[in-house]
Amino acid sequence: MRFAAIADVHGNHLALEAVLADITSLGIRDVVNLGDALSGPLEAARTADLLLLLDADAAHSVRGNHDRYLIETPEGRLQPSDAHAHGQLAERHFAWLRKLPFDRVFRDAVYLCHATPKDDNLYWLEKVTAEGHVTLRPQAEIEAMAEGIEQSLILCAHSHVARMVQLSDGRLIVNPGSVGCPAYEDDAPYPHKVEVGHPLACYAILDKTEAGWAPTFRTVAYDHMAMARLAERNARPDWAGALVDGWIR
């Protein structure tokens, strides 16, 4: 069994195109999408059209917190990144978003969710300190959130950080990283920054071998400067800087 996992595209259609081309070049046909596909000051509609072609019946995707905001939050109360995306989307895109489940099991073997099994807006593998430091969450806390999940491979996203944690019983939790947003700021649970320190698009390949699951993290170059210029034109210098080099200034 071999498939690819993408997450946190955030409307970056050029990054998504590059990642999908890389996946195709490796002969991989199955792709799962862990959510937060469209929100951002970039190209939500073009990104959505790519994902609709990839996943016409939403069979391999789950819903992220920003996907939920786009269909549940009144338009006048949307935050800027969500509002920008919302204004670009057509009814076919909203219909696809409404189909997305909170979580699902892929091929009876892999558990998929955006963030954690009970909360789509909580980091699973990371913890934010009161001082704003983002660190690896203690193993006991990670394992407590995995209680009741039978699958040996668990995929999550949300933090945009490519990371793998092995649980004490051998199960693996893998975050493939972000396709389209290499750095951001947030204020929950405390103000903090997440920065990967590079502009490349990230995703993961998951191989089931005789010895168990063997994840491979991949990065793909694309025209990130074009997307940075687009963010700048859309009055989002914070996004523009993040897309340039993966840092927040």
NUSE-288253 format. One record per residue: residue number from 1; residue in three letters; chain; x, y, z of N, C-alpha, C in turn. Coordinates in steps of 0.2 Angstrom, whole numbers, plus 5000, padded with zeros to 4 digits. Atoms other than C-alpha are relative to their C-alpha. Layout:
{site NUM,"ALA","A",{X,Y,Z},{X,Y,Z},{X,Y,Z}}
...
//
This chain:
{site 1,"MET","A",{5004,4994,5000},{5000,5000,5000},{5004,5006,5000}}
{site 2,"ARG","A",{4996,4994,5000},{5007,5017,4995},{4995,5006,4998}}
{site 3,"PHE","A",{5004,4994,5001},{4999,5034,4995},{5003,5006,5002}}
{site 4,"ALA","A",{4998,4994,4998},{5002,5052,4997},{4995,5004,5005}}
{site 5,"ALA","A",{5004,4996,4996},{4996,5064,5010},{5002,5008,4999}}
{site 6,"ILE","A",{5000,4993,5000},{4993,5083,5008},{4996,5003,5005}}
{site 7,"ALA","A",{5004,4996,4995},{4987,5096,5020},{5002,5008,4999}}
{site 8,"ASP","A",{4999,4993,4999},{4985,5115,5023},{5003,5003,4994}}
{site 9,"VAL","A",{4998,4997,5006},{4986,5120,5005},{4999,5008,5000}}
{site 10,"HIS","A",{5001,4993,4999},{4978,5137,5010},{5000,5004,4994}}
{site 11,"GLY","A",{5001,4996,5006},{4973,5143,4992},{5006,5001,4996}}
{site 12,"ASN","A",{4994,4999,5003},{4991,5141,4986},{5000,4995,4994}}
{site 13,"HIS","A",{5001,5005,5005},{4987,5133,4969},{5006,4998,4996}}
{site 14,"LEU","A",{4993,5002,5003},{5005,5134,4962},{5003,4995,5004}}
{site 15,"ALA","A",{4997,5005,4995},{5011,5124,4977},{4997,4994,4999}}
{site 16,"LEU","A",{5004,5006,5001},{4997,5112,4975},{5002,4996,4993}}
{site 17,"GLU","A",{4998,5002,5007},{5001,5110,4956},{5006,4996,5000}}
{site 18,"ALA","A",{4993,5003,5000},{5019,5106,4959},{5000,4994,5004}}
{site 19,"VAL","A",{5001,5006,4996},{5015,5094,4973},{4997,4994,4996}}
{site 20,"LEU","A",{5003,5006,5004},{5003,5084,4962},{5004,4998,4995}}
{site 21,"ALA","A",{4996,5002,5005},{5015,5084,4948},{5005,4995,5003}}
{site 22,"ASP","A",{4995,5004,4997},{5028,5077,4960},{4997,4993,5001}}
{site 23,"ILE","A",{5003,5006,4998},{5016,5064,4966},{4999,4995,4994}}
{site 24,"THR","A",{5002,5003,5006},{5011,5059,4948},{5007,4997,4997}}
{site 25,"SER","A",{4993,5003,5003},{5030,5057,4943},{5002,4994,5004}}
{site 26,"LEU","A",{4998,5005,4996},{5032,5045,4957},{4996,4994,4999}}
{site 27,"GLY","A",{5005,5005,5002},{5018,5034,4950},{4995,4999,5006}}
{site 28,"ILE","A",{5005,5001,4994},{5007,5037,4966},{4993,5002,4997}}
{site 29,"ARG","A",{5007,4998,5002},{4988,5037,4962},{4996,5003,5005}}
{site 30,"ASP","A",{5004,4998,4994},{4980,5039,4979},{5003,5006,5004}}
{site 31,"VAL","A",{4998,4994,4996},{4981,5056,4988},{4994,5001,5005}}
{site 32,"VAL","A",{5005,4998,4994},{4972,5060,5005},{5002,5007,5001}}
{site 33,"ASN","A",{5000,4993,4999},{4969,5078,5009},{4998,5001,5007}}
{site 34,"LEU","A",{5002,4999,4993},{4969,5083,5028},{4997,5007,5001}}
{site 35,"GLY","A",{5004,4995,4999},{4960,5099,5026},{5004,5007,5000}}
{site 36,"ASP","A",{4998,4993,5001},{4962,5118,5026},{5003,5002,4994}}
{site 37,"ALA","A",{4998,5000,5007},{4963,5119,5008},{5000,5007,4997}}
{site 38,"LEU","A",{5002,4994,5004},{4956,5136,5003},{5002,5007,5003}}
{site 39,"SER","A",{5000,4994,4997},{4958,5149,5016},{5007,5004,4999}}
{site 40,"GLY","A",{4994,4996,5001},{4971,5163,5012},{4999,5005,4995}}
{site 41,"PRO","A",{5001,4994,5004},{4974,5179,5002},{5003,4998,4993}}
{site 42,"LEU","A",{4996,5003,5006},{4979,5168,4986},{4994,4998,4995}}
{site 43,"GLU","A",{5004,5002,5005},{4969,5158,4974},{4995,4994,5002}}
{site 44,"ALA","A",{5004,5005,4997},{4955,5149,4983},{4996,4996,4994}}
{site 45,"ALA","A",{5004,5003,5005},{4944,5145,4967},{5004,4995,4996}}
{site 46,"ARG","A",{4996,5004,5004},{4958,5138,4957},{5003,4994,5004}}
{site 47,"THR","A",{4998,5005,4996},{4964,5128,4971},{4994,4995,5001}}
{site 48,"ALA","A",{5006,5004,4999},{4947,5121,4974},{4998,4996,4994}}
{site 49,"ASP","A",{5001,5004,5006},{4945,5116,4956},{5005,4994,4999}}
{site 50,"LEU","A",{4995,5006,5000},{4961,5106,4957},{4998,4995,5004}}
{site 51,"LEU","A",{5002,5005,4995},{4955,5097,4972},{4993,4997,4998}}
{site 52,"LEU","A",{5006,5003,5002},{4938,5094,4965},{5001,4994,4995}}
{site 53,"LEU","A",{4998,5005,5005},{4946,5085,4950},{5004,4994,5004}}
{site 54,"LEU","A",{4997,5005,4997},{4957,5075,4962},{4995,4996,5005}}
{site 55,"ASP","A",{5004,5003,4995},{4943,5071,4974},{4993,5002,4999}}
{site 56,"ALA","A",{5007,4997,5002},{4926,5073,4965},{4995,4998,5005}}
{site 57,"ASP","A",{5005,5002,4995},{4916,5064,4979},{5002,5001,5007}}
{site 58,"ALA","A",{4998,4999,4993},{4926,5070,4994},{5002,4993,5003}}
{site 59,"ALA","A",{4999,5006,4998},{4931,5052,4996},{5006,4999,5004}}
{site 60,"HIS","A",{4993,5000,4997},{4949,5055,5002},{5002,5006,5004}}
{site 61,"SER","A",{4999,4994,4997},{4947,5071,5011},{4997,5001,5007}}
{site 62,"VAL","A",{5003,4998,4994},{4943,5078,5028},{5000,5007,5001}}
{site 63,"ARG","A",{5001,4993,4999},{4938,5095,5034},{5004,5003,5005}}
{site 64,"GLY","A",{4996,4997,4995},{4949,5107,5042},{4996,5006,5004}}
{site 65,"ASN","A",{5003,4995,4997},{4945,5121,5054},{4998,5006,4996}}
{site 66,"HIS","A",{5001,4995,5004},{4946,5134,5041},{4995,4998,4994}}
{site 67,"ASP","A",{5005,5002,5004},{4936,5124,5029},{4993,5000,5003}}
{site 68,"ARG","A",{5007,4999,4996},{4922,5124,5043},{4998,5007,5000}}
{site 69,"TYR","A",{5002,4993,4999},{4923,5142,5045},{4997,5003,4993}}
{site 70,"LEU","A",{5002,4997,5007},{4920,5145,5026},{4992,4998,4999}}
{site 71,"ILE","A",{5007,5002,5001},{4903,5135,5027},{4996,5002,5006}}
{site 72,"GLU","A",{5004,4999,4994},{4898,5139,5045},{4999,5008,5003}}
{site 73,"THR","A",{4999,4993,4997},{4903,5157,5049},{4996,5005,4995}}
{site 74,"PRO","A",{5003,4994,5004},{4892,5172,5043},{5005,5004,4996}}
{site 75,"GLU","A",{4995,4997,5005},{4901,5180,5028},{5003,5007,5003}}
{site 76,"GLY","A",{4997,4994,4997},{4902,5197,5038},{5004,4999,5006}}
{site 77,"ARG","A",{4996,5001,4994},{4910,5189,5052},{5007,4996,4999}}
{site 78,"LEU","A",{4994,5003,5002},{4924,5180,5043},{5007,5004,5001}}
{site 79,"GLN","A",{4994,4996,4999},{4942,5184,5047},{5003,5001,4993}}
{site 80,"PRO","A",{4998,4997,5007},{4952,5192,5032},{5002,4994,4995}}
{site 81,"SER","A",{4998,5005,5005},{4960,5176,5025},{4994,4995,4998}}
{site 82,"ASP","A",{5006,5004,5001},{4943,5166,5026},{4996,5004,4995}}
{site 83,"ALA","A",{5004,4996,5004},{4934,5181,5019},{5002,5001,4992}}
{site 84,"HIS","A",{4997,4999,5007},{4946,5183,5004},{4998,4993,4996}}
{site 85,"ALA","A",{5002,5006,5003},{4943,5164,5000},{4993,5000,4998}}
{site 86,"HIS","A",{5007,5000,5001},{4925,5165,5002},{4997,5004,4994}}
{site 87,"GLY","A",{5002,4996,5005},{4923,5179,4990},{5002,4997,4993}}
{site 88,"GLN","A",{4998,5003,5007},{4931,5168,4976},{4996,4994,4998}}
{site 89,"LEU","A",{5003,5007,5001},{4921,5152,4978},{4994,5000,4997}}
{site 90,"ALA","A",{5006,5001,5003},{4907,5146,4968},{4996,4995,5004}}
{site 91,"GLU","A",{5005,5005,4996},{4892,5135,4974},{5003,4993,5000}}
{site 92,"ARG","A",{4997,5007,5000},{4901,5119,4968},{5006,4999,5005}}
{site 93,"HIS","A",{4994,5001,4995},{4916,5123,4979},{4997,4999,5007}}
{site 94,"PHE","A",{5003,5000,4994},{4904,5126,4994},{4997,4993,5001}}
{site 95,"ALA","A",{5003,5006,5000},{4895,5110,4990},{5005,4994,5002}}
{site 96,"TRP","A",{4995,5005,4998},{4911,5100,4991},{5002,5001,5007}}
{site 97,"LEU","A",{4998,4999,4993},{4916,5108,5007},{4995,4997,5005}}
{site 98,"ARG","A",{5006,5003,4995},{4899,5103,5015},{5000,4993,5000}}
{site 99,"LYS","A",{4999,5007,5000},{4903,5085,5010},{5005,4997,5005}}
{site 100,"LEU","A",{4994,5003,4996},{4919,5084,5020},{4998,4998,5007}}
{site 101,"PRO","A",{5001,5002,4993},{4918,5074,5036},{5006,5003,5004}}
{site 102,"PHE","A",{4995,4998,4995},{4927,5079,5052},{5006,4995,5000}}
{site 103,"ASP","A",{4995,5005,5001},{4937,5063,5051},{4998,4994,4996}}
{site 104,"ARG","A",{5002,5006,5003},{4937,5046,5042},{5006,4995,5000}}
{site 105,"VAL","A",{4995,5005,5001},{4947,5030,5039},{5001,4998,4993}}
{site 106,"PHE","A",{4998,5001,5007},{4956,5027,5023},{5002,4993,4999}}
{site 107,"ARG","A",{4999,5007,5002},{4956,5010,5015},{5000,4995,5006}}
{site 108,"ASP","A",{5000,5004,4994},{4952,5002,5032},{5006,5000,5004}}
{site 109,"ALA","A",{4993,5000,4997},{4970,5006,5038},{5002,5006,5003}}
{site 110,"VAL","A",{4997,4994,4998},{4973,5024,5041},{4995,5005,5002}}
{site 111,"TYR","A",{5005,4995,4997},{4964,5036,5052},{5002,5007,4998}}
{site 112,"LEU","A",{4999,4993,5003},{4963,5054,5045},{4996,5005,5004}}
{site 113,"CYS","A",{5003,4994,4997},{4959,5070,5054},{5004,5006,4998}}
{site 114,"HIS","A",{4996,4994,5001},{4964,5088,5052},{5005,5002,5006}}
{site 115,"ALA","A",{4996,4998,4994},{4970,5092,5070},{5000,4994,5005}}
{site 116,"THR","A",{5001,5005,4996},{4964,5080,5083},{4994,4996,4999}}
{site 117,"PRO","A",{5007,5003,5001},{4950,5067,5084},{4994,5003,5003}}
{site 118,"LYS","A",{5006,4997,4997},{4939,5078,5095},{5000,5008,4999}}
{site 119,"ASP","A",{4999,4993,5001},{4945,5096,5090},{5004,5002,4994}}
{site 120,"ASP","A",{4996,4998,5006},{4949,5103,5073},{5004,5006,5001}}
{site 121,"ASN","A",{4996,4994,5000},{4958,5118,5080},{5005,4999,5006}}
{site 122,"LEU","A",{4996,5001,4995},{4970,5110,5092},{5006,4996,4998}}
{site 123,"TYR","A",{4994,5003,5002},{4988,5105,5089},{5000,4993,5003}}
{site 124,"TRP","A",{5000,5007,4997},{4990,5086,5092},{5008,4999,5002}}
{site 125,"LEU","A",{4993,5002,4999},{5009,5084,5091},{5004,5006,5003}}
{site 126,"GLU","A",{4997,4994,4997},{5014,5102,5097},{4996,5003,5006}}
{site 127,"LYS","A",{5004,4997,4995},{5010,5112,5112},{5003,5007,5000}}
{site 128,"VAL","A",{4998,4993,5000},{5011,5131,5114},{5001,5002,5007}}
{site 129,"THR","A",{4999,4998,4993},{5018,5138,5130},{4998,5007,5001}}
{site 130,"ALA","A",{5003,4993,4998},{5012,5154,5139},{5005,5005,4997}}
{site 131,"GLU","A",{4995,4996,5003},{5028,5162,5132},{5000,5000,4992}}
{site 132,"GLY","A",{5001,5000,5007},{5023,5158,5114},{5005,4995,4997}}
{site 133,"HIS","A",{4996,5005,5003},{5035,5144,5111},{4996,4994,4998}}
{site 134,"VAL","A",{5004,5006,5003},{5029,5129,5100},{5005,4995,5001}}
{site 135,"THR","A",{4995,5006,4998},{5037,5113,5107},{4996,4994,4998}}
{site 136,"LEU","A",{5003,5007,5000},{5034,5094,5105},{4996,4999,5006}}
{site 137,"ARG","A",{5004,5002,4995},{5019,5089,5115},{5003,4994,5004}}
{site 138,"PRO","A",{4998,5006,4997},{5023,5077,5129},{4996,4994,4998}}
{site 139,"GLN","A",{5002,5006,5003},{5021,5059,5124},{4993,4998,5003}}
{site 140,"ALA","A",{5006,5002,4997},{5008,5055,5137},{4993,5004,4998}}
{site 141,"GLU","A",{5005,4996,5002},{4997,5069,5131},{4998,4998,4992}}
{site 142,"ILE","A",{5001,5002,5007},{4999,5064,5112},{4996,4993,5001}}
{site 143,"GLU","A",{5003,5007,5000},{4994,5046,5117},{4993,5000,5003}}
{site 144,"ALA","A",{5007,5000,4997},{4979,5051,5127},{4995,5002,4995}}
{site 145,"MET","A",{5004,4998,5005},{4972,5059,5112},{4999,4995,4994}}
{site 146,"ALA","A",{5000,5005,5005},{4975,5044,5101},{4996,4994,5003}}
{site 147,"GLU","A",{5003,5005,4997},{4965,5033,5113},{4994,4998,4996}}
{site 148,"GLY","A",{5006,5003,5004},{4952,5022,5104},{5001,5000,4993}}
{site 149,"ILE","A",{4998,5000,5007},{4960,5024,5087},{5003,4993,4999}}
{site 150,"GLU","A",{4998,5007,5001},{4963,5006,5081},{5006,5000,4994}}
{site 151,"GLN","A",{4995,5000,5006},{4973,5010,5065},{5007,5001,5002}}
{site 152,"SER","A",{4993,5000,4999},{4992,5008,5065},{5003,5007,4998}}
{site 153,"LEU","A",{4998,4994,5003},{4994,5024,5055},{4995,5005,5001}}
{site 154,"ILE","A",{5005,4994,4999},{4986,5041,5060},{5003,5006,4997}}
{site 155,"LEU","A",{4998,4994,5003},{4987,5056,5050},{4997,5006,5002}}
{site 156,"CYS","A",{5002,4994,4998},{4985,5074,5056},{5003,5006,4996}}
{site 157,"ALA","A",{4997,4994,5003},{4989,5092,5050},{5000,5006,5005}}
{site 158,"HIS","A",{5001,4994,4996},{4985,5109,5057},{5006,5004,5002}}
{site 159,"SER","A",{4994,4996,4998},{5002,5115,5063},{5004,5002,4995}}
{site 160,"HIS","A",{4996,4999,5006},{5010,5115,5046},{5007,4998,5001}}
{site 161,"VAL","A",{4993,5003,4998},{5025,5106,5054},{5000,4993,4998}}
{site 162,"ALA","A",{4999,5007,5002},{5031,5090,5045},{5003,4997,5006}}
{site 163,"ARG","A",{4998,5004,4994},{5033,5078,5060},{4997,4993,5000}}
{site 164,"MET","A",{5003,5007,4999},{5031,5060,5065},{5002,4998,5007}}
{site 165,"VAL","A",{5000,5002,4993},{5028,5053,5082},{4998,4993,5001}}
{site 166,"GLN","A",{5001,5007,4998},{5029,5034,5087},{4997,5000,5007}}
{site 167,"LEU","A",{5003,5001,4993},{5017,5029,5101},{5003,4994,5003}}
{site 168,"SER","A",{4997,5005,4997},{5022,5017,5114},{4998,4993,4998}}
{site 169,"ASP","A",{5002,5007,5003},{5012,5003,5106},{5002,4999,4993}}
{site 170,"GLY","A",{4998,5001,5007},{5020,5006,5089},{4996,5004,4995}}
{site 171,"ARG","A",{5003,4996,5005},{5007,5016,5081},{5004,5007,4998}}
{site 172,"LEU","A",{4997,4994,5003},{5013,5031,5070},{4995,5006,4999}}
{site 173,"ILE","A",{5004,4994,5002},{5006,5049,5070},{5004,5004,4995}}
{site 174,"VAL","A",{4996,4997,5004},{5012,5058,5055},{4996,5007,4998}}
{site 175,"ASN","A",{5002,4993,5003},{5009,5077,5050},{5004,5001,4994}}
{site 176,"PRO","A",{4996,4999,5006},{5014,5079,5032},{5003,5007,4999}}
{site 177,"GLY","A",{4998,4993,5001},{5017,5098,5034},{4995,5003,4995}}
{site 178,"SER","A",{5005,4995,5003},{5009,5112,5024},{5003,5000,4992}}
{site 179,"VAL","A",{4999,4999,5007},{5008,5112,5005},{5002,5008,4998}}
{site 180,"GLY","A",{5000,4993,5003},{5005,5131,5003},{5001,5005,5005}}
{site 181,"CYS","A",{5000,4995,4995},{5008,5140,5020},{5006,4999,5004}}
{site 182,"PRO","A",{4994,5002,4996},{5026,5139,5027},{5001,5004,5007}}
{site 183,"ALA","A",{5000,4997,4993},{5023,5151,5042},{4994,5004,5001}}
{site 184,"TYR","A",{5006,4996,4998},{5009,5160,5051},{5001,5002,5007}}
{site 185,"GLU","A",{5001,4998,4993},{5005,5169,5067},{4993,4998,5002}}
{site 186,"ASP","A",{5007,5002,4997},{4990,5163,5079},{5000,5003,5007}}
{site 187,"ASP","A",{5000,4998,4994},{4984,5169,5095},{4997,4995,5005}}
{site 188,"ALA","A",{5003,5005,4995},{4977,5153,5103},{5004,4994,5000}}
{site 189,"PRO","A",{5002,4998,4994},{4980,5146,5115},{5003,5006,5003}}
{site 190,"TYR","A",{4996,4994,4998},{4993,5160,5117},{5003,5002,4993}}
{site 191,"PRO","A",{4997,4998,5006},{5001,5171,5104},{5006,4997,4998}}
{site 192,"HIS","A",{4994,5004,5002},{5014,5162,5094},{5001,5000,4992}}
{site 193,"LYS","A",{4999,5000,5007},{5022,5160,5077},{5002,4992,4999}}
{site 194,"VAL","A",{4997,5006,5003},{5025,5144,5067},{5004,5001,4994}}
{site 195,"GLU","A",{4996,4998,5006},{5039,5145,5055},{5004,4994,4998}}
{site 196,"VAL","A",{4996,5006,5002},{5047,5131,5045},{5007,5002,4997}}
{site 197,"GLY","A",{4994,4998,5002},{5061,5142,5038},{5002,4999,4993}}
{site 198,"HIS","A",{4998,5001,5007},{5060,5138,5020},{4993,5001,4996}}
{site 199,"PRO","A",{5006,4998,5004},{5047,5142,5006},{4998,4994,4996}}
{site 200,"LEU","A",{5002,5006,5004},{5046,5124,4999},{4993,4997,5002}}
{site 201,"ALA","A",{5007,5003,4999},{5029,5115,4997},{5002,4993,5003}}
{site 202,"CYS","A",{4999,5006,4997},{5028,5100,5009},{4995,4995,5000}}
{site 203,"TYR","A",{5005,5006,4999},{5019,5083,5009},{5004,4994,5002}}
{site 204,"ALA","A",{4997,5006,4997},{5022,5065,5014},{4998,4994,4995}}
{site 205,"ILE","A",{5002,5006,5004},{5022,5048,5005},{5000,4995,5006}}
{site 206,"LEU","A",{5001,5006,4995},{5016,5033,5016},{5000,4994,4996}}
{site 207,"ASP","A",{4999,5006,5002},{5022,5016,5012},{4999,4995,5005}}
{site 208,"LYS","A",{5001,5006,4996},{5016,5000,5020},{5005,4994,4998}}
{site 209,"THR","A",{4996,5005,5001},{5030,4988,5021},{5000,4994,5005}}
{site 210,"GLU","A",{5000,5005,4995},{5033,4971,5029},{5002,5001,5007}}
{site 211,"ALA","A",{4998,4997,4994},{5041,4980,5043},{4996,5005,5004}}
{site 212,"GLY","A",{5005,4995,4998},{5027,4992,5045},{5000,5006,4996}}
{site 213,"TRP","A",{5001,4994,5004},{5023,5010,5039},{5007,5003,5000}}
{site 214,"ALA","A",{4994,4997,5001},{5038,5019,5032},{4998,5007,4996}}
{site 215,"PRO","A",{5001,4993,5003},{5034,5038,5029},{5006,5003,4997}}
{site 216,"THR","A",{4995,4996,5003},{5044,5049,5018},{4998,5007,4999}}
{site 217,"PHE","A",{5002,4993,5001},{5043,5068,5019},{5004,5003,4994}}
{site 218,"ARG","A",{4997,4997,5006},{5046,5077,5003},{4998,5008,5000}}
{site 219,"THR","A",{5001,4993,5002},{5048,5095,4998},{5001,5002,4993}}
{site 220,"VAL","A",{5000,4998,5007},{5045,5103,4981},{5000,5007,4999}}
{site 221,"ALA","A",{4999,4993,5002},{5051,5119,4974},{4994,5002,4995}}
{site 222,"TYR","A",{5005,4997,5004},{5038,5130,4965},{5001,5008,4999}}
{site 223,"ASP","A",{4999,4993,5001},{5036,5148,4960},{4997,5004,5006}}
{site 224,"HIS","A",{5002,4997,4994},{5034,5154,4978},{5000,5008,5000}}
{site 225,"MET","A",{4999,4993,5001},{5039,5172,4973},{4993,5003,4997}}
{site 226,"ALA","A",{5006,4998,5003},{5024,5173,4962},{4994,5001,5005}}
{site 227,"MET","A",{5006,5000,4995},{5012,5169,4976},{5002,5005,5006}}
{site 228,"ALA","A",{4999,4994,4995},{5021,5181,4988},{4998,5006,4997}}
{site 229,"ARG","A",{5002,4993,5004},{5018,5195,4975},{4993,5000,5000}}
{site 230,"LEU","A",{5007,5000,5000},{5000,5190,4974},{4997,5002,5007}}
{site 231,"ALA","A",{5002,4998,4994},{4998,5191,4993},{5002,5007,5002}}
{site 232,"GLU","A",{4998,4993,4999},{5007,5208,4993},{4994,5004,4997}}
{site 233,"ARG","A",{5006,4996,5004},{4994,5214,4980},{4994,5000,5004}}
{site 234,"ASN","A",{5007,5000,4996},{4980,5208,4991},{5001,5002,5007}}
{site 235,"ALA","A",{4999,4997,4994},{4987,5218,5005},{5001,4996,5006}}
{site 236,"ARG","A",{4998,5004,4994},{4994,5204,5016},{5007,4999,5000}}
{site 237,"PRO","A",{4993,5000,5000},{5012,5208,5018},{5003,4994,5005}}
{site 238,"ASP","A",{4998,5005,4995},{5013,5195,5033},{5000,4993,4996}}
{site 239,"TRP","A",{5000,5006,5005},{5008,5181,5020},{5006,5001,4995}}
{site 240,"ALA","A",{4995,4999,5005},{5020,5188,5007},{5007,4998,5003}}
{site 241,"GLY","A",{4993,5002,4997},{5035,5187,5019},{5000,4993,5001}}
{site 242,"ALA","A",{5000,5007,4999},{5030,5170,5024},{5001,4996,4994}}
{site 243,"LEU","A",{4999,5004,5006},{5029,5164,5007},{5007,5001,4996}}
{site 244,"VAL","A",{4993,4998,5003},{5046,5172,5002},{5005,4995,5003}}
{site 245,"ASP","A",{4995,5004,4997},{5056,5162,5015},{4998,4995,5006}}
{site 246,"GLY","A",{5002,5004,4994},{5046,5153,5028},{5001,5003,5007}}
{site 247,"TRP","A",{5000,4997,4993},{5048,5166,5042},{4995,5005,5000}}
{site 248,"ILE","A",{5004,4994,4998},{5037,5179,5050},{5004,5005,5003}}
{site 249,"ARG","A",{4996,4994,4998},{5044,5196,5052},{4995,5005,5003}}
//
